[in-house]
Amino acid sequence: MTVEPTPTRDSGAEELRTERLLLCRPAPEDLDAIFALHTDPVACEHNPSDLVETRKEAELLLLRWSHQWDRYGFGYWTVRRQDAPEPLGFCGVKIVGFRRNAVLNLFYRFFPSAWGVGYASEAATAAVDWTRVHRPDDVVIARVRPENVASQRVALRAGLIRASDFDTPGDDGADWFYISAG
């Protein structure tokens, strides 16, 4: 039997602010960015099964993200600099099943032009901090490819710890697991 988390409607989840970033619930106007990011082979290099080929596939992705928001009151955010309107990428948590339990999967994907300046770490840390306040009983996981050292650093900076006992073969190659401490 799979454990299903209780839906919540946490207030304040649709927008988060960090020192430099604004994280907002994805909206229809973010579709172009979703499509551009998920058709970029560099951005999806470590997760090629996440690539989309058509705008319709990007629309379905946005629809799935919206469904998560509608059902649980949280999900993935569109990440922007506070002083610029263009999306840098997407980051957040969604409920997934893992070993017959519901956990929160931490996701972060940014345009390559936004790499190397700490945006992913800042956004991922905000997402994990949000879960500690609003979903303290839920485990947060990040699945990272062994060769994706930058993503491993993001998971660690967000406060997750390496949990090699949970590693799995994964859809696109080995998944190394990082989990919330405590």
Stockholm file with secondary structure:
# STOCKHOLM 1.0

chainA/1-182         MTVEPTPTRDSGAEELRTERLLLCRPAPEDLDAIFALHTDPVACEHNPSDLVETRKEAELLLLRWSHQWDRYGFGYWTVRRQDAPEPLGFCGVKIVGFRRNAVLNLFYRFFPSAWGVGYASEAATAAVDWTRVHRPDDVVIARVRPENVASQRVALRAGLIRASDFDTPGDDGADWFYISAG
#=GR chainA/1-182 SS CCCCCCCCCCTTTTEEECSSEEEECCCGGGHHHHHHHHTCTTTTTTCGGGCCCSHHHHHHHHHHHHHHHHHHSCCEEEEEETTCCSEEEEEEEEEEEETTEEEEEEEEEECGGGTTSSHHHHHHHHHHHHHHHHCTTSCEEEEECTTCHHHHHHHHHTTEEECGGGCBCCSSSCBEEEEECC
#=GC SS_cons         CCCCCCCCCCTTTTEEECSSEEEECCCGGGHHHHHHHHTCTTTTTTCGGGCCCSHHHHHHHHHHHHHHHHHHSCCEEEEEETTCCSEEEEEEEEEEEETTEEEEEEEEEECGGGTTSSHHHHHHHHHHHHHHHHCTTSCEEEEECTTCHHHHHHHHHTTEEECGGGCBCCSSSCBEEEEECC
//
